[in-house]
Amino acid sequence: MVETTVGLVTLQSAHSVDETVAKIRALLAAKQIREFALIDHSGEAAKAGLAMPKTQVVIFGNPKGGTPLMLAAPSMAIDLPLKLLVREDAAGQVWVSYWSAQALLARHGLADSFAANIGVIEAIARQAAE
């Protein structure tokens, strides 16, 4: 299933959150894309005594792709590095969400010619969800 809400693309994953995140990390390593951080929202919630479905965000990027975008539109720095949200819903289904390249470009007034700089996010999301 693919859902898109105003540029936010959500794909159904065939794997658990941990397995999906592991696949994302392996794809990033294989493509020599730097992982900057893994944010474990549900893990932090648990530390605060709160319960929430498993939810993690992988933050990653490549200065060769991102820097030209930020030079052309400095506001792009608010959306970079790229992020993939991996979450489990109340029914146990896992979802991968990300902002589409087109949505990011439109948000910052950048030409479609910059799409290749950040288009890798879709390929990684789809491969990790399969």
C-alpha positions in Angstrom: 0.0 0.0 0.0 1.2 3.5 -0.8 -0.4 6.5 0.7 0.6 10.1 -0.1 -0.6 13.0 2.0 0.6 16.4 0.7 4.0 15.0 -0.3 4.4 12.6 2.6 4.7 9.1 1.1 3.9 6.1 3.3 4.7 2.5 2.3 3.6 -0.7 4.0 6.6 -2.7 5.2 6.7 -6.5 5.0 9.0 -6.6 8.0 9.1 -5.6 11.7 10.4 -2.1 12.6 13.8 -3.5 13.7 14.1 -5.5 10.5 13.1 -2.6 8.3 15.5 -0.2 10.1 18.3 -2.8 9.7 17.5 -3.0 5.9 17.7 0.8 5.7 21.0 0.9 7.5 22.4 -1.9 5.2 21.3 -0.1 2.1 22.8 3.2 3.3 26.1 1.4 3.9 26.1 -0.3 0.5 25.4 3.0 -1.2 28.1 4.7 0.9 25.5 7.2 2.3 26.2 8.5 5.8 23.8 7.6 8.6 23.8 10.6 10.9 21.5 9.3 13.6 18.9 6.8 14.6 16.2 8.3 16.8 14.2 5.7 18.8 11.1 7.6 19.8 9.4 4.6 21.4 12.6 3.8 23.3 12.8 7.3 24.7 9.1 7.2 25.6 9.6 4.0 27.5 12.5 5.6 29.5 10.0 8.3 30.5 7.4 5.7 31.6 5.2 6.2 28.5 4.1 3.5 26.0 3.9 4.0 22.3 4.1 1.7 19.3 7.7 1.0 18.1 8.7 4.2 16.2 12.2 5.1 14.9 13.6 7.7 12.5 16.8 7.1 10.5 18.5 10.4 9.5 21.0 10.2 6.6 22.6 12.1 3.7 25.4 12.9 1.5 27.0 16.3 1.4 27.6 15.9 -2.4 23.9 15.7 -2.9 22.6 18.0 -0.2 25.1 20.9 -0.4 24.0 22.1 -3.9 20.4 22.1 -2.7 21.3 24.2 0.3 23.3 26.6 -1.8 20.4 27.0 -4.2 17.9 27.4 -1.4 19.3 27.9 2.1 15.9 27.0 3.7 16.5 23.4 2.4 18.8 22.9 5.4 15.6 22.6 7.6 14.7 19.4 5.7 18.2 17.9 5.4 19.6 15.5 6.1 16.9 13.2 4.8 14.7 11.2 7.1 12.8 7.9 7.0 10.2 7.2 9.7 9.6 3.6 10.5 6.6 2.9 12.8 4.3 0.2 13.9 0.6 1.0 14.1 -1.9 -0.3 16.7 -2.7 -3.4 14.6 1.0 -4.3 14.4 1.5 -3.3 10.8 4.8 -1.5 10.0 5.0 1.6 7.8 7.8 3.6 6.2 7.2 7.3 5.6 9.3 10.0 3.9 8.9 13.4 2.2 9.0 12.9 -1.5 11.7 14.7 -3.5 9.1 16.6 -5.4 7.5 17.9 -2.2 10.8 19.0 -0.8 11.8 20.7 -4.0 8.4 22.5 -4.2 8.6 23.5 -0.6 11.9 25.3 -1.2 11.2 26.6 -4.7 13.9 24.4 -6.3 13.8 23.2 -9.9 13.0 19.6 -10.8 16.6 19.3 -12.0 17.6 18.9 -8.4 15.5 15.8 -7.9 18.4 13.4 -8.5 20.2 14.9 -5.5 17.6 13.5 -3.0 15.7 10.9 -5.1 17.6 8.1 -3.4 15.2 8.3 -0.5 12.4 6.7 -2.5 14.6 3.8 -3.6 15.8 3.1 -0.1 12.3 3.3 1.4 10.9 0.9 -1.2 13.8 -1.6 -1.0 13.6 -1.6 2.8 9.9 -2.2 2.8 10.0 -5.1 0.4 
